[in-house]
Amino acid sequence: MASFKLRTLMTGLLAAAAMQAQTDPGPRPGPPTLTRPLMGLTASDLAYFQQGLSLFQEVDSVSGTQPGADGSGLGPRFNGNSCAQCHAHPSVGGTSPPVNPQIAMATSFGAQNRVPSFLQQNGPIRVARFRKNPDGSADGGVHALFVVSGRSDAPGCRITQPDFEAAVRQRNVIFRIPTPVLGAGLIEAISETAILNNLATNTARKRQLGIGGHENRNGNDGSITRFGWKAQNKSILLFAGEAYNVEQGVTNELFPNEREEAPGCSPNGAPEDHSHLDAQTAISGMSDLMGFVHFMRLSAPSAAGQVNAAQQRGSDVFGQIGCAECHTPRLRTGVSSTAALSQKPVQLYSDLIVHNMGRGLADGVAQGSAQGDEFRTAPLWGLGSRLFFLHDGRTSDLVEAIRAHQSPGSEASRVVDNFNQLPPQARQDLMDFLRTL
């Protein structure tokens, strides 16, 4: 009996050791890939890309009077003061940097905000959403972290931050981190036919793995939406306009109304960002919003690294265990009015479909037809340099991120089972491959 118990214990220990035998090699070493335009742009396209890149990096204050922050329109409520502040790593257009700029932002230019407990100096940039309203009805909207009250350029504003600590105690707050925007034009140009045809492929294999999924669609024209953690936004323009208003508080031609109209908090005319119709050239008259759009639409995705023999084995494992059934390595754009985007292969490692990710990752927020436990398959291009994983940035460890996909209801659970059953070297090869993307 004792011998049986010992064998059972040893078997369990060996299995546990095997589970821990692989490690995330961490961000790909070497200099980061620089932000760059797509290949094949015209001279005019390239000029708009460069102007857009400049505007994407512009820092906003309330009225343009803060030294080093010449843009205007910040607040009254906001999460950051520049697109490039959040989309920063490993280069402009990426995602959360290693040091969270929101910590310093809380008290910038005299502001008196408290830093919520869920923000850390070395943690990811986070946006907060509340699951429920005080009356128990569904909320799901972004509640900006900071207010302009106390800033030198907002002397008449007296609004206060939401009570985030109460929301944390009540488990009423969920988080999102910035999605990379490089290569967004290629994603936008993928045809709906390509998305739906890919969804309809390998159906027997997907059923065996428990994978389903469905597209998210625009409620007005019925077309497939594809941007954001739940594929809730239709276009780059909508994605950028909403973010400018929600994340920085800058009203624009797509979202022209302030989200907060308290006295003394909105000193500028609306929309604060707009086209300058009296400009001498089209490019100089371009709004910030359209600059953001041109930058994202004409940017090249992060380049993948070279693959050695072990990493190639990892690529094979990626397909064998079922990862590629959702993280589709390649889709194709349709015919585009921009030649550099027309009929191009897009190695994004996503099907742009929303899938049930189970109880463990569910955030309880529905957007479009994506329910509270559903998320868009995150594109994996650029993963090699990424520091934080999953929609809320809960981990910096790629192995932990993979295993977090397994929970009751998750379409990825059987794939994670396959991952766990791999020999240790095969799991390590897979980790090494993912860090080449």
C-alpha positions as CSV (number, residue, x, y, z in Angstrom):
1,M,0.0,0.0,0.0
2,A,2.8,2.4,1.0
3,S,4.6,1.4,-2.2
4,F,1.5,2.2,-4.3
5,K,1.1,5.6,-2.6
6,L,4.8,6.4,-3.2
7,R,4.5,5.5,-6.9
8,T,1.4,7.7,-7.2
9,L,3.1,10.6,-5.5
10,M,6.2,10.2,-7.8
11,T,4.0,10.1,-10.8
12,G,2.3,13.3,-9.8
13,L,5.6,15.0,-9.1
14,L,7.0,14.0,-12.4
15,A,3.8,15.2,-14.2
16,A,4.0,18.5,-12.4
17,A,7.7,18.9,-13.3
18,A,6.9,18.2,-16.9
19,M,4.2,20.9,-16.8
20,Q,6.8,23.4,-15.7
21,A,9.6,22.3,-18.0
22,Q,9.1,25.1,-20.6
23,T,9.6,28.8,-20.1
24,D,8.7,32.0,-21.9
25,P,12.1,33.1,-23.4
26,G,10.9,36.7,-23.1
27,P,10.8,39.5,-25.6
28,R,12.9,39.0,-28.7
29,P,16.5,40.4,-28.1
30,G,18.1,43.0,-30.3
31,P,17.0,46.5,-31.4
32,P,13.2,46.9,-31.8
33,T,11.7,47.1,-35.2
34,L,11.2,50.7,-36.1
35,T,7.8,52.1,-37.0
36,R,7.7,52.1,-40.8
37,P,5.3,52.6,-43.7
38,L,4.0,49.8,-45.9
39,M,6.0,48.9,-48.9
40,G,4.8,50.3,-52.2
41,L,3.2,53.6,-51.0
42,T,3.1,56.5,-53.4
43,A,4.9,59.7,-52.6
44,S,1.5,61.2,-51.6
45,D,0.7,58.2,-49.4
46,L,4.1,58.4,-47.7
47,A,3.6,62.1,-47.0
48,Y,0.3,61.4,-45.3
49,F,1.8,58.6,-43.3
50,Q,4.6,60.8,-42.0
51,Q,2.2,63.6,-41.1
52,G,0.0,61.1,-39.4
53,L,2.9,59.7,-37.4
54,S,3.7,63.1,-36.2
55,L,0.2,63.8,-35.1
56,F,0.0,60.4,-33.4
57,Q,2.8,61.5,-31.2
58,E,1.4,64.9,-30.3
59,V,0.8,65.5,-26.6
60,D,-2.4,67.2,-25.6
61,S,-3.1,69.6,-22.7
62,V,-6.4,71.3,-22.0
63,S,-5.9,74.4,-24.0
64,G,-2.4,73.9,-25.5
65,T,-0.6,76.0,-22.9
66,Q,1.3,73.2,-21.1
67,P,5.0,73.3,-22.0
68,G,5.8,70.3,-24.2
69,A,2.1,69.6,-24.8
70,D,1.1,71.8,-27.7
71,G,-2.0,69.9,-28.6
72,S,-5.3,70.9,-27.0
73,G,-8.6,69.3,-25.9
74,L,-7.4,67.1,-23.1
75,G,-10.2,66.0,-20.7
76,P,-12.3,66.8,-18.8
77,R,-11.9,63.0,-18.1
78,F,-9.0,61.1,-19.7
79,N,-6.7,58.0,-19.5
80,G,-3.7,59.5,-21.3
81,N,-2.6,62.6,-23.2
82,S,-1.2,61.1,-26.5
83,C,-1.9,58.2,-28.8
84,A,1.8,57.3,-28.7
85,Q,1.8,57.3,-24.9
86,C,-0.3,54.1,-24.8
87,H,0.7,52.6,-28.2
88,A,4.4,52.8,-27.5
89,H,6.2,49.5,-27.3
90,P,8.5,48.4,-28.9
91,S,7.9,51.5,-31.1
92,V,5.2,54.0,-31.9
93,G,2.0,52.1,-32.8
94,G,2.7,49.2,-30.5
95,T,1.3,48.5,-27.1
96,S,2.1,49.1,-23.4
97,P,5.7,50.2,-22.6
98,P,7.7,48.8,-19.7
99,V,7.1,51.8,-17.5
100,N,3.5,52.9,-17.2
101,P,3.2,56.6,-18.0
102,Q,-0.2,56.8,-16.3
103,I,1.5,57.0,-12.9
104,A,3.1,60.4,-13.7
105,M,0.1,61.5,-15.7
106,A,-2.1,61.4,-12.5
107,T,-0.4,64.6,-11.2
108,S,0.9,66.2,-14.3
109,F,0.6,70.0,-14.5
110,G,-0.9,70.3,-11.1
111,A,-3.5,67.6,-11.4
112,Q,-4.5,66.0,-8.0
113,N,-5.6,62.6,-9.1
114,R,-5.1,59.5,-7.0
115,V,-3.4,56.5,-8.8
116,P,-5.9,53.6,-8.7
117,S,-4.5,50.4,-7.0
118,F,-4.7,48.5,-10.3
119,L,-2.1,50.6,-11.9
120,Q,1.6,49.8,-11.3
121,Q,4.8,51.6,-12.3
122,N,6.0,48.4,-14.1
123,G,2.6,47.2,-15.1
124,P,0.5,47.6,-18.2
125,I,-1.4,50.7,-19.2
126,R,-5.0,50.0,-18.3
127,V,-8.5,51.3,-19.2
128,A,-11.2,50.6,-16.6
129,R,-14.8,49.6,-17.4
130,F,-17.6,49.0,-14.9
131,R,-19.7,45.9,-15.3
132,K,-22.8,47.3,-13.7
133,N,-24.4,50.6,-12.9
134,P,-25.4,51.4,-9.3
135,D,-29.0,50.2,-10.0
136,G,-27.7,46.8,-11.2
137,S,-28.2,47.4,-14.9
138,A,-25.5,46.6,-17.4
139,D,-22.8,49.3,-17.8
140,G,-19.7,48.1,-19.7
141,G,-18.5,51.6,-20.6
142,V,-15.1,53.2,-20.1
143,H,-14.8,55.2,-16.8
144,A,-11.8,57.5,-17.3
145,L,-9.1,57.2,-14.7
146,F,-8.2,60.9,-14.3
147,V,-9.8,64.4,-14.3
148,V,-8.3,67.8,-15.2
149,S,-9.4,69.3,-11.9
150,G,-6.4,71.0,-10.2
151,R,-4.4,71.4,-13.4
152,S,-3.0,74.8,-14.1
153,D,-4.9,74.9,-17.4
154,A,-8.3,74.0,-15.9
155,P,-8.7,76.3,-12.9
156,G,-12.5,76.3,-12.9
157,C,-13.0,72.5,-13.0
158,R,-14.1,70.7,-9.8
159,I,-15.1,67.2,-11.0
160,T,-13.7,64.1,-9.2
161,Q,-12.5,60.7,-10.1
162,P,-14.8,57.7,-9.9
163,D,-14.5,55.5,-6.8
164,F,-12.3,52.8,-8.3
165,E,-11.4,51.3,-5.0
166,A,-15.1,50.6,-4.2
167,A,-15.5,49.1,-7.7
168,V,-12.5,46.9,-7.0
169,R,-13.9,45.7,-3.7
170,Q,-17.3,45.0,-5.4
171,R,-15.6,43.2,-8.3
172,N,-17.3,45.6,-10.6
173,V,-14.3,46.8,-12.6
174,I,-12.6,45.1,-15.5
175,F,-9.6,46.2,-17.5
176,R,-8.4,46.5,-21.1
177,I,-4.9,47.2,-22.3
178,P,-3.9,48.9,-25.6
179,T,-4.0,46.8,-28.7
180,P,-1.2,47.3,-31.3
181,V,-2.3,49.4,-34.3
182,L,0.6,48.8,-36.7
183,G,-0.7,47.1,-39.8
184,A,-4.3,48.1,-39.1
185,G,-4.9,49.0,-42.8
186,L,-4.2,45.5,-43.8
187,I,-6.7,44.2,-41.3
188,E,-9.3,46.7,-42.5
189,A,-8.7,45.6,-46.1
190,I,-9.3,41.9,-45.5
191,S,-12.4,41.0,-47.4
192,E,-15.5,39.7,-45.6
193,T,-15.4,36.7,-47.9
194,A,-11.9,35.8,-46.7
195,I,-13.0,36.0,-43.1
196,L,-16.2,33.9,-43.6
197,N,-14.4,31.3,-45.9
198,N,-11.8,30.8,-43.3
199,L,-14.4,30.4,-40.6
200,A,-16.0,27.6,-42.7
201,T,-12.7,25.7,-43.2
202,N,-11.6,22.7,-41.2
203,T,-15.1,22.4,-39.6
204,A,-14.6,18.7,-38.5
205,R,-11.3,19.5,-36.8
206,K,-12.8,22.6,-35.1
207,R,-15.8,20.6,-33.9
208,Q,-13.4,18.0,-32.5
209,L,-11.5,20.7,-30.6
210,G,-14.7,22.4,-29.4
211,I,-14.0,25.5,-31.5
212,G,-17.0,27.5,-32.9
213,G,-17.0,31.3,-33.0
214,H,-18.8,33.8,-35.0
215,E,-18.2,37.2,-36.6
216,N,-19.2,40.4,-34.9
217,R,-21.3,42.8,-37.1
218,N,-22.2,46.4,-37.3
219,G,-25.7,47.0,-36.1
220,N,-26.6,49.4,-39.0
221,D,-25.1,48.1,-42.2
222,G,-24.6,44.5,-41.1
223,S,-20.9,44.3,-42.2
224,I,-18.3,42.5,-40.2
225,T,-16.5,44.5,-37.5
226,R,-12.9,43.8,-36.6
227,F,-11.1,46.3,-34.4
228,G,-10.9,46.2,-30.6
229,W,-10.7,43.4,-28.0
230,K,-14.2,42.3,-29.0
231,A,-14.0,43.3,-32.7
232,Q,-16.6,45.9,-31.8
233,N,-15.4,48.7,-34.1
234,K,-16.0,48.6,-37.8
235,S,-13.2,50.8,-39.1
236,I,-9.9,52.5,-38.3
237,L,-11.7,55.8,-38.4
238,L,-14.3,54.7,-35.8
239,F,-11.7,53.1,-33.6
240,A,-9.5,56.3,-33.7
241,G,-12.4,58.8,-33.2
242,E,-13.8,56.9,-30.3
243,A,-10.4,56.5,-28.6
244,Y,-9.6,60.2,-29.1
245,N,-12.8,61.1,-27.3
246,V,-12.9,58.4,-24.7
247,E,-9.2,58.0,-23.8
248,Q,-8.0,61.6,-24.1
249,G,-11.3,63.5,-23.9
250,V,-10.7,65.3,-27.2
251,T,-13.9,65.9,-29.2
252,N,-13.6,65.4,-32.9
253,E,-15.6,65.4,-36.1
254,L,-16.8,61.8,-35.5
255,F,-17.5,62.3,-31.7
256,P,-18.2,66.0,-31.5
257,N,-19.8,66.2,-28.0
258,E,-18.0,66.3,-24.6
259,R,-18.6,63.3,-22.4
260,E,-18.6,65.6,-19.4
261,E,-20.2,69.1,-19.4
262,A,-19.6,70.3,-15.8
263,P,-19.0,74.0,-15.5
264,G,-15.4,75.1,-16.0
265,C,-14.2,71.8,-17.4
266,S,-14.7,72.3,-21.1
267,P,-13.1,75.7,-22.1
268,N,-12.7,74.9,-25.8
269,G,-15.2,75.1,-28.6
270,A,-16.4,71.7,-29.9
271,P,-15.3,69.8,-31.8
272,E,-11.8,70.5,-30.5
273,D,-10.1,68.6,-33.3
274,H,-11.4,69.4,-36.7
275,S,-10.4,69.9,-40.3
276,H,-8.9,73.3,-41.2
277,L,-10.8,74.2,-44.4
278,D,-8.8,77.5,-44.9
279,A,-5.4,75.7,-44.9
280,Q,-3.3,76.2,-48.0
281,T,-2.8,72.4,-48.6
282,A,-4.9,69.4,-47.9
283,I,-2.2,67.8,-45.7
284,S,-1.8,70.9,-43.5
285,G,-5.6,71.2,-43.1
286,M,-6.0,67.6,-42.0
287,S,-7.5,67.0,-38.6
288,D,-5.6,65.1,-36.0
289,L,-8.2,62.3,-36.3
290,M,-7.5,61.8,-40.0
291,G,-3.8,61.9,-39.3
292,F,-4.2,59.0,-36.9
293,V,-6.2,57.1,-39.5
294,H,-3.6,57.6,-42.2
295,F,-0.8,56.6,-39.9
296,M,-2.5,53.4,-38.8
297,R,-3.8,52.5,-42.3
298,L,-0.5,53.0,-44.0
299,S,1.8,51.5,-41.3
300,A,3.6,48.2,-41.8
301,P,3.0,45.5,-39.2
302,S,5.8,44.5,-36.8
303,A,8.3,42.3,-38.7
304,A,8.8,38.7,-37.6
305,G,12.2,37.4,-36.7
306,Q,14.3,34.7,-38.4
307,V,13.2,31.2,-37.6
308,N,15.8,28.5,-36.7
309,A,15.2,24.7,-36.8
310,A,13.8,24.5,-33.2
311,Q,11.4,27.5,-33.8
312,Q,10.3,25.9,-37.1
313,R,9.4,22.8,-35.1
314,G,7.4,25.1,-32.8
315,S,5.6,26.5,-35.8
316,D,4.6,22.9,-36.8
317,V,3.4,22.3,-33.2
318,F,1.3,25.5,-33.4
319,G,-0.7,23.9,-36.2
320,Q,-0.7,20.3,-34.9
321,I,-2.3,21.1,-31.5
322,G,-5.0,23.4,-32.9
323,C,-3.7,27.0,-32.2
324,A,-4.0,27.8,-35.9
325,E,-7.7,27.0,-36.0
326,C,-8.3,30.4,-34.4
327,H,-5.0,32.2,-34.8
328,T,-5.1,31.8,-38.5
329,P,-1.6,32.5,-39.8
330,R,-2.7,34.2,-43.0
331,L,-5.7,35.9,-44.5
332,R,-5.8,38.1,-47.7
333,T,-7.0,41.6,-48.5
334,G,-9.5,42.3,-51.2
335,V,-9.2,44.9,-53.9
336,S,-8.3,48.2,-52.3
337,S,-8.2,51.7,-53.6
338,T,-4.8,51.9,-52.0
339,A,-2.4,49.8,-54.1
340,A,-0.2,49.0,-51.2
341,L,-3.2,47.3,-49.5
342,S,-4.7,45.6,-52.5
343,Q,-4.8,41.8,-52.7
344,K,-2.0,41.3,-50.2
345,P,-1.3,38.4,-47.8
346,V,-1.7,39.4,-44.2
347,Q,0.2,37.3,-41.7
348,L,-1.7,38.4,-38.7
349,Y,-2.3,35.1,-36.9
350,S,-6.0,35.8,-36.3
351,D,-9.3,34.8,-37.8
352,L,-10.9,38.2,-36.7
353,I,-13.7,36.1,-35.2
354,V,-15.0,36.3,-31.6
355,H,-14.9,33.1,-29.5
356,N,-16.0,32.1,-26.1
357,M,-13.0,32.2,-23.8
358,G,-14.7,30.8,-20.8
359,R,-15.3,31.8,-17.2
360,G,-11.7,32.5,-16.5
361,L,-11.3,35.3,-19.0
362,A,-14.9,36.5,-19.1
363,D,-15.2,40.2,-18.3
364,G,-19.0,40.4,-18.4
365,V,-19.1,43.2,-21.0
366,A,-21.1,42.7,-24.2
367,Q,-20.2,44.7,-27.3
368,G,-22.2,44.2,-30.4
369,S,-22.9,40.5,-30.7
370,A,-19.8,39.7,-28.7
371,Q,-21.0,38.5,-25.2
372,G,-19.3,38.9,-21.9
373,D,-17.2,35.8,-22.3
374,E,-16.3,36.3,-25.9
375,F,-13.3,38.0,-27.4
376,R,-11.8,38.5,-30.8
377,T,-8.9,36.2,-31.6
378,A,-6.0,38.5,-30.8
379,P,-3.6,38.9,-33.8
380,L,-0.2,37.5,-32.8
381,W,2.0,39.6,-35.1
382,G,4.3,41.6,-32.9
383,L,4.1,39.1,-30.1
384,G,7.8,38.6,-30.0
385,S,8.3,42.0,-28.4
386,R,5.1,42.2,-26.3
387,L,5.4,42.7,-22.5
388,F,1.9,42.1,-21.3
389,F,-0.7,39.5,-22.3
390,L,-4.5,38.9,-22.4
391,H,-7.1,41.7,-22.6
392,D,-6.4,43.0,-19.1
393,G,-2.6,42.5,-19.0
394,R,-2.8,40.2,-16.1
395,T,0.4,38.3,-16.9
396,S,3.8,38.9,-18.6
397,D,4.4,35.2,-19.0
398,L,3.4,33.6,-22.3
399,V,3.0,30.2,-20.8
400,E,0.6,31.5,-18.2
401,A,-1.3,33.4,-20.9
402,I,-1.8,30.2,-22.9
403,R,-3.0,28.3,-19.9
404,A,-5.4,31.1,-18.9
405,H,-7.3,30.2,-22.1
406,Q,-8.5,27.0,-20.4
407,S,-11.6,27.3,-18.2
408,P,-15.2,26.2,-18.2
409,G,-16.9,27.1,-21.4
410,S,-13.7,28.1,-23.3
411,E,-13.4,27.1,-26.9
412,A,-9.6,26.9,-26.3
413,S,-9.7,24.3,-23.5
414,R,-9.0,21.2,-25.6
415,V,-6.2,23.0,-27.4
416,V,-4.6,23.9,-24.0
417,D,-5.0,20.2,-23.1
418,N,-3.0,19.4,-26.2
419,F,-0.4,21.9,-25.2
420,N,-0.1,20.5,-21.7
421,Q,0.3,16.9,-23.1
422,L,3.2,17.9,-25.3
423,P,6.7,16.7,-24.5
424,P,8.6,19.4,-22.7
425,Q,10.9,20.1,-25.7
426,A,7.9,20.5,-28.0
427,R,6.4,23.0,-25.6
428,Q,9.6,24.9,-25.5
429,D,9.9,24.9,-29.3
430,L,6.4,26.4,-29.4
431,M,7.3,29.2,-26.9
432,D,10.5,30.0,-28.9
433,F,8.5,30.1,-32.2
434,L,5.9,32.5,-30.7
435,R,8.6,34.9,-29.7
436,T,9.7,35.2,-33.3
437,L,6.4,36.7,-34.4
